[in-house]
Amino acid sequence: MRRLDALSRETRASVLAGGLVALLIFIAGAVLALGQKTVYTAEAVTVILPRADLDDAASYYDTLSRGQIVGTFAEVAGNQRFELQAEDRLDLTEEERASAKTTVSVVPATSVILVQGVAEDSGVAERLANETTAVVTDYLSALSEPYRTEVVQAANGSAYVSSTSPTLLLGLSVVVAPIAGLAIQQAVYHLLTALRPRGRRRGPAWGTPEDVPSPRTTRTRSTSDHENASR
């Protein structure tokens, strides 16, 4: 009965620990989901090409294929001053500036440069990408005479939700919480079981060790009883 009581205590403690962990994970996921803001990303596409009036355009295309020119242009275009200039031209509010940012990247093995605008409003994201592209294009066109920067696609209508969905966060917390809770419950249960002190061995049901006659005493009594019976 004592062992059953100990097992019950260990089970209750492990279930309590597992349930507490699962509850905390679910609450954390719910808080993250409720506090998640929707962020939009818009993208403008530009390309670096040799000027059309060059006599030896083939050699300039060969230089472009090596990637050094495009990589340098992208590094220059990623400077934060172009983002700030675009924000000033758009006359963004302080709240809009707080969430707005731009990123510049190169499509591998091409001379295509992507300018992305990120903001909590889809319209702001598109306008920021377009304006940053315009500022960058003007600067890069004057930077190197043999090359020109062409806008292939404006960011109009390209905005999409790039932040994690609150529904997804809440769903993940619902899935992860019970799994983590079960793992903690099993770990706590086995730990408490391993730390449980072993109980003393019980003596025979018919007496204590002092009451148990030794085999020699039993044989002596049996011999005496037999002699008395013979007489």
Secondary structure, 3 states (H helix, E strand, C coil): CHHHHHHHHHHHHHHHHHHHHHHHHHHHHHHHHHHCCCCEEEEEEEEEEECCCCCCHHHHHHHHHCCHHHHHHHHHHCCHHHHHHHHHHHCCCHHHHHHCEEEEEECCCCCEEEEEEEECCHHHHHHHHHHHHHHHHHHHHHHCCCEEEEEEECCCCCCEECCCCHHHHHHHHHHHHHHHHHHHHHHHHHHHHHHCCCCCCCCCCCCCHHHCCCHHHHHHHHHHHHHHHHC
